[in-house]
Amino acid sequence: MNATPPSGVRADRTGPPPPPFDPELAAALGVIGEQMDALLNLDDIPAIRGSEIMARLSDEDLRQDGAFEIEERTVAGPPGEPDISLLICRPAGAGTALPALYHIHGGGMILGDNRSGLASLLDWARELNLVVVSVEYRLAPEHPHPAPVEDAYAGLVRTAEHAGELGIDPGRIIVAGGSAGGGLAAAVALLARDRGGPALAGQMLMCPMLDDRNDTPSSLQMAGLGVWDRAANHTGWTALLGDRRGGPDVSPYAAPARAEDLSGLPPAFIDVGSAETFRDEDVTYASRLWQAGGQAELHVWPGGFHGFESLAPQAAISQDARNAQLTWLRRLLAAD
């Protein structure tokens, strides 16, 4: 979303010029920009939630002509908090003890539901015979941190606890998410490590939203350009954290870039575009995983804007990105 920054967020880009968009993506970006209104401040959130771009996938969409069985299951939420909903998509006629993708949707912490972003995951599930479990978490600003991440973590715990009846192998659960969902997936992996929770087989972090400080070179360089620029990022983090955003006391379970210790985490896949706000925080996170002795595969797609592979799926670079994601999943599962 192209946006004029709120008060206190600079609109002008500083330093060197931004990297160019991939030519195919640049052409698509003009069309996408006409469909996506600017996200300027918290007051814009209700209108965007009700817009056509937030249309929900139907059960029929999710079934993919009978390829999947669909179930909505209500399970216990975090202690003392409301129940949460898990959307379960199982390959029709599949056996038991299947690997699973535990999906956390994107939307800047403020948009979306547990059907958002599922189309590509279901493609992988058909290819690799996976169960997809997608969690419905409470959204900011109505429900600030820690509500979203605690809901997401509670859903993971319930998925592992009920793995047998869901036909899932509890040792082969991969947490996955894009954008805000990628940040929440990284945070859930940290929580699972720190609380002795489910042992994750991997973490799939696609253009993850990791750093509330919003001050990396790419954040400044891409201000006012592409999709989900620095102003929109300011709005999302402010919704989640309020006055704490960018301050000294932000929890790593809200902003995983704040974590001091990245050791002992499951293998990670991280990808990001070179022409987007999250580029530098994502590259830094991958580097810190390696420095902590961890395993991570990093892809920086040249000329990619935020979410390009889903917003412009026919572009050659989008297809390359999707193939890389599927290849990592296949290799990870084959190693188990």
Secondary structure, 3 states (H helix, E strand, C coil): CCCCCCCCCCCCCCCCCCCCCCHHHHHHHHHHHHHCCCCCCHHHHHHHHCCHHHCCCCHHHHHCCCCEEEEEEEECCCCCCCCEEEEEEEECCCCCCEEEEEEECCCCCCCCCCCCCHHHHHHHHHHHCCEEEEEECCCCCCCCCCHHHHHHHHHHHHHHHCHHHHCEEEEEEEEEEECHHHHHHHHHHHHHHHCCCCCCCEEEEECCCCCCCCCCHHHHHCCCCCCCCHHHHHHHHHHHHHHHCCCCCCCCCCCHHHCCCCCCCCCEEEEEECCCCCHHHHHHHHHHHHHCCCCEEEEEECCCCCCHHHHCCCCHHHHHHHHHHHHHHHHHHHHC
